[in-house]
Every structure is written in C-alpha cells, then in structure tokens.
C-alpha cells in the first residue's frame, strides 16, 4: 500500500499554496485558535471533492470531463473558457508567490526576475519529465514543507487546552466570511478535480482501486490538515499573542520571517523561507503538470479523439506554454496583491460547479451501484456546493469593490 501512495500527496500539495498559508496565519493572528475547526472542516470538504472526482474516473473508466459533457455541451465550453482565463491569471500568481521567498533568500535578482525563473523552471521540468519523476519530486517538496512548518509549530510550544478549545465551533465577531474562506480555500480549487487524472497516470484502473484511492486521498489530506493546523498555531502563538498584524497577500509571509528572525534568530527565519519556497513551488509544479493533463483531455474530447490526459501531447505542451509565458506580462504590473484578489474571485466560480456536478454524476446510472454516493458523500457535497456558492458571491463582490 505504501508503495502505491502518491496521487493524493500530489493533489494536496498542489492545492496548498502561499495563499493558504497567509489565510491560515491571519486566522491565527486575528482569532487565535477559535477558527481551528474551520481549517479541519476545509480539509474534510476537499477530501470529499477530490475523492468524488477520482471515484468517477475509476468506477466508469471515463474522465470527469467526459462526465461533464454527458450533462450537456455547455459544460465543456464552460470549462474550456474558464481554464484558459484561469491559467493566464494563475500563472502570474504562482510565479509571483514562488519568487517571494527566493527573492528574500537570494536578493541578487529582482522579484520579477525570480518569478520568471520559477515559471521557466516549472516549464522545463514538466516538459521533459513524466508522472513518476514528477510524483517523486512532489513528495520531496511535501516532506520539506511539512517538516519545517510542523517543526515551527512545535518550536513555539502551543498550549494543548487552547488547541482543544479551537475545536468547539466558535464563531468570533466579524469572522463569518473569513471562516467560510478558510473552509473553502485550504487545499485547492480546480486542482481537486485533477486528482482523477493523476490516479490514471499512476496506473490505477477500475473499482478494485477504490479502497487504495480512498486511503491515499485520506492520508494526503490528513497530512494537509496537520500542516494547516501547524500554520494556525504559528499564527496564534507568534502573532496573536504579540498583537502583530500580518498583511494580506503573499507578501505577508515575509513579515512572519522577520518575526521569526527577531525571536529565534536568522537560521529559523531562513528555514521558514525554505518551507515557504517548497510550498509555493509544489503548487506551481502541480498546476503546470496536472492542469496540462486536464486541458489535453478537454482538447482531444472536443476534437472527438478520445478521452484522457496525454502527457507530452501537443495540447498538453500548449497549455504548459500558456501557463508559463503569456502570464509574464502581468508580472510587469507590479501588483501581486491584485493578482491574488483576482485569482480568488475567479477561482471561486469553479468550486460550486464541481460540487454540483459531482452530486449529479456520482448518483447517476453511469456509476456502478457500489460506487455511487452514500448519504455522507451526498450531505458533504451538498454542503460544499452551498458553501462555495456563498463564497463565490463574496469573492466576486470583493473583486468588484
């Protein structure tokens, strides 16, 4: 079993990026441990979404995109338009987020230059490597970020009773929409639907792999949950107790680096920046590889040439190029925080679509009876759909504001 684990680690690592670190740290800095339960619920929601997507792949032998097409051709066009615009925005966001810790560690290059280096590195790596190498590198990055961030949580010596109180479903004043954002943001957006493609790349086929997939997915998000809890502890212990406000946006993480340097010395601050870089780079590589698979499946289905993501195909490499080079134009705007806001608003538009269509597809007659949604899956997905609809309205309103 341990030898087969991998796709879940990849999808969880891809989903947790710099934005999630900032959101969790700010939750800890503003509300202490009060919203710890929201981070845990967020991981449960993402387990349900990624499991539902992969279950459709394994049980039907088809892909989630083929399932969407069965609901009407509009779904295919919705995804196609969405993924092209999303890729352009996310490409710049991911490169900027990865460049921040690299600029702090190696100030010889500007932020924009490091962003371009990060994007080109991801492009070259994904272009010349297949899933096996990609998964191995992602596991190293996950190990690095997990050890460093949980080590920081242990270093600041949290109080166990305080952590336990954070699981009592408190809702502090003025925290409602922040709580919803924490639940909805931790662990990925559109990349949760890419899990099925990574299970296929791993060689998993058919319902006999369902138990393995569920173990893989659950372990990955348990690791993610521990990682997120560690970040909330760091925010609560270092920032909340000292009354330090962390600014919104990825740059806020550099503020935490300064706090760590002042309290524990430069070595700890450097280790944090290394963990920050591993977190951002894992998201970049995951999107460069996984979403290129997703796009290639959409393209070849549109052309009537079969289903499934095709590593190394022309469509795969086109989207890889699209993620890397056109978004570099946005880097010259020097507005990384604006990119985060635009990306958050646009990303929120996909999650209600995913949750609602998984409810429709995984209860349909196309699914073998033993693989259809149970009561728990239906309740979780329905709750997720409602949550993401509220978040979508909130994020769009924030963007327009």
FENLINLIN-V716793 format. One record per pair of residues at least 6 apart in sequence whose ideal C-beta (glycine too) atoms are under 8 Angstrom apart, sorted by the first residue. I is the first residue (numbers start at 1). GAP is how many residues later the second one is. Records with the same first field share a line. If there is no record, write none. Layout:
I = GAP, GAP
This chain:
1 = 211, 214
4 = 198, 208, 212
5 = 210, 211, 214, 215
6 = 129, 133, 192, 196, 210
7 = 47, 128, 188, 191, 192, 194, 195, 197, 206, 209
8 = 42, 187, 205, 208, 209, 210, 211, 212, 213
9 = 126, 129, 130, 133, 207, 210, 211, 214
10 = 124, 125, 128, 188, 276, 280
11 = 39, 177, 180, 181, 183, 184, 187, 206, 209, 275, 279
12 = 34, 130, 175, 176, 208, 209, 211, 212
13 = 125, 128, 129, 132, 269, 270, 273
14 = 124, 174, 177, 180, 268, 269, 271, 272, 273, 276
15 = 31, 171, 172, 173, 174, 176, 177, 209, 268, 271
16 = 170, 171, 172, 208, 211, 212, 263, 266, 267
17 = 77, 80, 262, 263, 265, 266
18 = 79, 80, 82, 232, 235, 258, 261, 262, 265
19 = 74, 78, 166, 231, 321, 324, 325
20 = 165, 166, 167, 208
21 = 210, 232, 255, 258
22 = 224, 226, 227, 228, 230, 231
23 = 158, 159, 162, 163
24 = 15, 158, 162, 204, 207, 208, 211
25 = 206, 207, 209, 210, 214, 221, 227, 228, 231
26 = 209, 220, 222, 226
27 = 8, 11, 12, 151, 155, 205, 208
28 = 203, 204, 205, 206, 207, 208, 209, 211, 212
29 = 206, 207, 210, 211, 215, 216, 217
30 = 145, 148, 210
31 = 141, 144, 147, 209
32 = 130, 134, 204, 208
33 = 129, 130, 132, 133, 199, 200, 203
34 = 131, 132, 136, 137, 138, 141
35 = 131, 135, 137, 140, 143, 144, 147, 197
36 = 127, 130, 131, 193, 196
37 = 129, 130, 131, 132, 133
38 = 141, 144, 145
39 = 143, 144, 147, 186, 189, 190, 193
40 = 127, 185, 189
41 = 142
42 = 140, 141, 142, 143, 144, 145, 186
43 = 143, 144, 178, 179, 181, 182, 185
44 = 177, 336
45 = 138, 139, 142, 335, 338, 339, 342
46 = 140, 141, 142, 146, 175, 178
47 = 170, 171, 174
48 = 329, 332, 333, 336
49 = 143, 144, 302, 305, 306, 309, 332, 335
50 = 138, 142, 143, 145, 167, 171
51 = 144, 162, 163, 166, 326
52 = 306, 310, 321, 325, 329
53 = 11, 139, 140, 141, 142, 143, 301, 305
54 = 141, 142, 145, 159, 163
55 = 155, 158, 307, 316
56 = 6, 8, 11, 140, 302, 305, 306, 311
57 = 6, 7, 139, 140, 142, 143
58 = 138, 141, 146, 147, 148, 149, 151, 152, 155, 313
59 = 147, 148, 151, 308, 309, 312
60 = 7, 306, 307, 308
61 = 144, 145
62 = 245, 304
63 = 133, 134, 137, 234, 244, 245, 246
64 = 129, 132, 297
65 = 11, 14, 229, 232, 233, 236, 242
66 = 235, 241
67 = 290, 294, 299
68 = 7, 8, 11, 289, 293
69 = 6, 7, 232
70 = 291, 296
71 = 286, 289, 290
75 = 282
76 = 222, 225, 226
78 = 275
79 = 219
80 = 218, 222
82 = 267, 268
83 = 107, 208, 211, 212, 215, 236
84 = 238
85 = 261
86 = 104, 260, 261, 264
87 = 204, 208, 232, 235, 236, 240
88 = 234, 238, 239, 242
89 = 238, 241, 250, 253, 254, 257
90 = 197, 233, 237, 253, 257
91 = 28, 231, 232, 233, 235, 236, 237
92 = 23, 235, 236, 237, 238, 239, 247
93 = 243, 246, 247, 250
94 = 24, 25, 186, 189, 190, 193
95 = 20, 21, 23, 24, 189, 232, 233, 236
96 = 15, 19, 154, 235, 240, 243
97 = 153, 183, 186, 187, 239
98 = 16, 17, 20, 179, 182, 183, 186
99 = 12, 13, 14, 15, 16, 18, 19
100 = 11, 150, 151, 153, 154, 176, 180, 236
101 = 152, 153, 172, 173, 175, 176, 179
102 = 7, 12, 15, 16, 175
103 = 6, 7, 8, 11
104 = 150, 153, 169
105 = 165, 168, 169, 172
106 = 8
109 = 8
111 = 225
112 = 219, 220, 222
115 = 213, 216
116 = 212, 215
118 = 162, 163, 166
119 = 165, 204, 205, 206, 208, 209
120 = 204
122 = 159, 162, 163, 166, 201, 202
123 = 165, 197, 198, 200, 201, 202
125 = 9, 12, 160, 163
126 = 8, 159, 162, 163, 166, 194
127 = 190, 193
130 = 181, 182
131 = 67, 70, 71, 158, 180
134 = 151, 155
135 = 63, 67
137 = 148
138 = 144, 147, 148
141 = 137, 138, 140, 141, 144
142 = 81, 136, 140
144 = 130, 131, 134
145 = 82, 130, 133, 134, 137
146 = 77, 80, 81
148 = 123, 124, 126, 127, 130
149 = 78, 81, 82, 85, 126, 130
150 = 76, 77, 80
151 = 120
152 = 78, 82, 108, 116, 119, 120, 123
153 = 76, 77, 78, 80, 81
155 = 109, 113
156 = 77, 78, 81, 82
157 = 80
158 = 75, 78, 79
162 = 74
163 = 66, 70
166 = 66
171 = 8
177 = 217
180 = 207, 210, 211, 214
181 = 210, 213
183 = 204
184 = 164, 167, 203, 204, 207
185 = 159
186 = 38, 42
187 = 34, 37, 41
189 = 158, 159, 161, 162
190 = 101, 157, 160, 161, 164
191 = 95, 96, 99, 100
192 = 162
193 = 101, 161
194 = 96, 97, 99, 100
195 = 22
197 = 93, 96, 97, 100, 111, 112
198 = 92, 95
199 = 10, 14
200 = 108, 109
201 = 92, 108, 110
204 = 8, 9
207 = 161, 163, 164
210 = 161
234 = 22
235 = 11
238 = 6, 18, 21, 22, 25
239 = 6, 7, 17, 20
242 = 17
244 = 11, 15
246 = 6, 9, 10
247 = 8
248 = 89, 92
249 = 87, 88, 91
250 = 86, 87, 90
251 = 85, 86
253 = 23
256 = 16
257 = 12, 15, 16, 19
258 = 11
260 = 8, 9, 12
261 = 7, 8
287 = 36
288 = 32, 35, 36
291 = 28, 32
292 = 17, 24, 25, 27, 28, 31
293 = 16, 17, 18, 23
294 = 15
295 = 20, 21, 23, 24
296 = 13, 14, 17, 19, 20, 23
297 = 10, 11, 12, 13
299 = 16, 19
300 = 6, 7, 8, 10, 13, 15
301 = 6
309 = 7
310 = 6
330 = 9
333 = 6
341 = 57, 58
342 = 57
344 = 51, 54, 55
345 = 50, 51, 53, 54
347 = 48
348 = 40, 43, 44, 46, 47, 48
349 = 43, 47
351 = 33, 37, 40, 41
352 = 33, 36, 37, 40
355 = 26, 27, 29, 30, 33
356 = 29
358 = 23
359 = 14, 19, 22, 23, 26
361 = 6
362 = 9, 10, 11, 15, 19
363 = 9, 10, 15
373 = 8
